[in-house]
Amino acid sequence: MSSVPAAAAPRKNRPQVSLTVLRKEQLSPHMVRIVAGGEGFGDFVDNGFTDSYVKIIFPQPGVTYPEPFDLATAREALPREQWPTTRTYTVRWVDEAARELAIDFVVHGDEGLAGPWAAGARPGETLTFTGPGGAYRPSPDADWYLLAGDEAALPAIAAALEAMPADAAGLAFLEVDSDADVQPLSAPEGVQVSWLTRNGEPAGSSRLLVDAVAGAHWPAGRVDVFAHGERGYMKALREVFFTQRGLDRSQVSLSGYWAQGRVEDVFQAEKKLPVGKV
Ligand SMILES: Cc1cc2nc3c(=O)[nH]c(=O)nc-3n(C[C@H](O)[C@H](O)[C@H](O)COP(=O)(O)OP(=O)(O)OC[C@H]3O[C@@H](n4cnc5c(N)ncnc54)[C@H](O)[C@@H]3O)c2cc1C
């Protein structure tokens, strides 16, 4: 693999939030929901974006971190190879009254940190993250919406669908492993939701999402696009949106959420290289 640039310098001003895992729900064979809350909930400031995301912090095993645990302090005090690891996840929903929030994790096997952690998480464990960041909410100026993603983007797409006005129109394409991974979604009647199932083909390897978006009949009018998921899919969709359909950048929220064969640290660092640009 090509060498990757050093990670970005630590940002001190990102608020850190520590929550307690309250419960875990198996949403489908490949998706687990962690609901977390507790005393630290008061530190979480919702930003109102439907793709609101946090950076979950995983301390490295065997490293002693300064107490109380704080990402910025740990990065200042320790050499880079001992810095905690972070993984990026969408906040699926926030319930201010119940003082809890949910994060839906793709369970993609034994590899990685976050997926396996979520699969085995138990009530009482600590979930620490920084954020939230975010950039998208359905544009009120759109004539129709186009949403496209694989299971990693399903939480953000589900949140976007829920935030749309009842009379919204559009198309949503969601790629998952099989029919068993299809989830009930709350969407406006005018948004047609299409589930695309790989049926065992590895995530990130199929043409299903790209072909469905490219081959769909696009309604007339100004479209607002939210497309996120595996990096290769997003590069192919970039061609569809900008080359084939001539959309303006302002109409499109498009980025890779993960990349086949890359842990997130490498995937994020590669964003600065030609291979990582979407
Ligand atoms: C803004 C943003 C929001 C995101 N929101 C969510 C979310 O709500 N839910 C969610 O599940 N993911 C989400 N992701 C994607 C998630 O950050 C990555 O999938 C991340 O790599 C998972 O970390 P990990 O520790 O499980 O695996 P890593 O250690 O990063 O990777 C280990 C291996 O697993 C593979 N892998 C990683 N993710 C997947 C996957 N989804 N399917 C198949 N193989 C995979 C990698 O290619 C690698 O080979 C989001 C990403 C971004 C940038």
The ligand as an SDF file (V2000), in Angstrom:
LIG
                    3D

 53 58  0  0  0  0  0  0  0  0999 V2000
  -19.3490   10.9750    8.2680 C   0  0  0  0  0  0  0  0  0  0  0  0
  -19.3940    9.4570    8.4040 C   0  0  0  0  0  0  0  0  0  0  0  0
  -20.5090    8.8590    8.9710 C   0  0  0  0  0  0  0  0  0  0  0  0
  -20.5530    7.4700    9.1000 C   0  0  0  0  0  0  0  0  0  0  0  0
  -21.6620    6.9120    9.6840 N   0  0  0  0  0  0  0  0  0  0  0  0
  -21.6970    5.5480    9.8800 C   0  0  0  0  0  0  0  0  0  0  0  0
  -22.8070    4.9530   10.5600 C   0  0  0  0  0  0  0  0  0  0  0  0
  -23.7240    5.6280   11.0440 O   0  0  0  0  0  0  0  0  0  0  0  0
  -22.7990    3.5980   10.6970 N   0  0  0  0  0  0  0  0  0  0  0  0
  -21.7830    2.8170   10.2130 C   0  0  0  0  0  0  0  0  0  0  0  0
  -21.8150    1.5910   10.3830 O   0  0  0  0  0  0  0  0  0  0  0  0
  -20.7280    3.3750    9.5670 N   0  0  0  0  0  0  0  0  0  0  0  0
  -20.6570    4.7090    9.4130 C   0  0  0  0  0  0  0  0  0  0  0  0
  -19.5670    5.2810    8.7960 N   0  0  0  0  0  0  0  0  0  0  0  0
  -18.5250    4.3850    8.2750 C   0  0  0  0  0  0  0  0  0  0  0  0
  -17.5590    3.9210    9.3610 C   0  0  0  0  0  0  0  0  0  0  0  0
  -16.8630    5.0590    9.8900 O   0  0  0  0  0  0  0  0  0  0  0  0
  -16.5270    2.9730    8.7260 C   0  0  0  0  0  0  0  0  0  0  0  0
  -17.1950    1.8610    8.2190 O   0  0  0  0  0  0  0  0  0  0  0  0
  -15.4240    2.5540    9.6780 C   0  0  0  0  0  0  0  0  0  0  0  0
  -14.3440    2.0900    8.8890 O   0  0  0  0  0  0  0  0  0  0  0  0
  -15.8370    1.4430   10.6280 C   0  0  0  0  0  0  0  0  0  0  0  0
  -14.7960    1.2200   11.5570 O   0  0  0  0  0  0  0  0  0  0  0  0
  -14.3650   -0.2360   12.0540 P   0  0  0  0  0  0  0  0  0  0  0  0
  -13.4520   -0.0250   13.2010 O   0  0  0  0  0  0  0  0  0  0  0  0
  -15.5600   -1.0940   12.2400 O   0  0  0  0  0  0  0  0  0  0  0  0
  -13.5450   -0.8360   10.8280 O   0  0  0  0  0  0  0  0  0  0  0  0
  -12.0710   -0.3920   10.3490 P   0  0  0  0  0  0  0  0  0  0  0  0
  -11.0600   -0.7630   11.3570 O   0  0  0  0  0  0  0  0  0  0  0  0
  -12.0920    1.0180    9.9020 O   0  0  0  0  0  0  0  0  0  0  0  0
  -11.8800   -1.3220    9.0570 O   0  0  0  0  0  0  0  0  0  0  0  0
  -11.5950   -2.7280    9.1610 C   0  0  0  0  0  0  0  0  0  0  0  0
  -11.9730   -3.4100    7.8480 C   0  0  0  0  0  0  0  0  0  0  0  0
  -13.3990   -3.4140    7.7140 O   0  0  0  0  0  0  0  0  0  0  0  0
  -13.7780   -2.8470    6.4490 C   0  0  0  0  0  0  0  0  0  0  0  0
  -15.0200   -2.0880    6.6270 N   0  0  0  0  0  0  0  0  0  0  0  0
  -15.1790   -0.9010    7.2660 C   0  0  0  0  0  0  0  0  0  0  0  0
  -16.4550   -0.5110    7.2060 N   0  0  0  0  0  0  0  0  0  0  0  0
  -17.1260   -1.4420    6.5210 C   0  0  0  0  0  0  0  0  0  0  0  0
  -18.4880   -1.5960    6.1170 C   0  0  0  0  0  0  0  0  0  0  0  0
  -19.4340   -0.6850    6.4150 N   0  0  0  0  0  0  0  0  0  0  0  0
  -18.8270   -2.7140    5.4300 N   0  0  0  0  0  0  0  0  0  0  0  0
  -17.8970   -3.6430    5.1070 C   0  0  0  0  0  0  0  0  0  0  0  0
  -16.5880   -3.5580    5.4420 N   0  0  0  0  0  0  0  0  0  0  0  0
  -16.2170   -2.4700    6.1570 C   0  0  0  0  0  0  0  0  0  0  0  0
  -12.5970   -1.9550    6.0470 C   0  0  0  0  0  0  0  0  0  0  0  0
  -12.5460   -1.8220    4.6410 O   0  0  0  0  0  0  0  0  0  0  0  0
  -11.4040   -2.7200    6.6100 C   0  0  0  0  0  0  0  0  0  0  0  0
  -10.9790   -3.7130    5.6900 O   0  0  0  0  0  0  0  0  0  0  0  0
  -19.4840    6.6690    8.6470 C   0  0  0  0  0  0  0  0  0  0  0  0
  -18.3540    7.2850    8.0910 C   0  0  0  0  0  0  0  0  0  0  0  0
  -18.3230    8.6620    7.9670 C   0  0  0  0  0  0  0  0  0  0  0  0
  -17.0910    9.2980    7.3560 C   0  0  0  0  0  0  0  0  0  0  0  0
  1  2  1  0
  2  3  1  0
  2 52  2  0
  3  4  2  0
  4  5  1  0
  4 50  1  0
  5  6  2  0
  6  7  1  0
  6 13  1  0
  7  8  2  0
  7  9  1  0
  9 10  1  0
 10 11  2  0
 10 12  1  0
 12 13  2  0
 13 14  1  0
 14 15  1  0
 14 50  1  0
 15 16  1  0
 16 17  1  0
 16 18  1  0
 18 19  1  0
 18 20  1  0
 20 21  1  0
 20 22  1  0
 22 23  1  0
 23 24  1  0
 24 25  2  0
 24 26  1  0
 24 27  1  0
 27 28  1  0
 28 29  2  0
 28 30  1  0
 28 31  1  0
 31 32  1  0
 32 33  1  0
 33 34  1  0
 33 48  1  0
 34 35  1  0
 35 36  1  0
 35 46  1  0
 36 37  1  0
 36 45  1  0
 37 38  2  0
 38 39  1  0
 39 40  1  0
 39 45  2  0
 40 41  1  0
 40 42  2  0
 42 43  1  0
 43 44  2  0
 44 45  1  0
 46 47  1  0
 46 48  1  0
 48 49  1  0
 50 51  2  0
 51 52  1  0
 52 53  1  0
M  END
$$$$
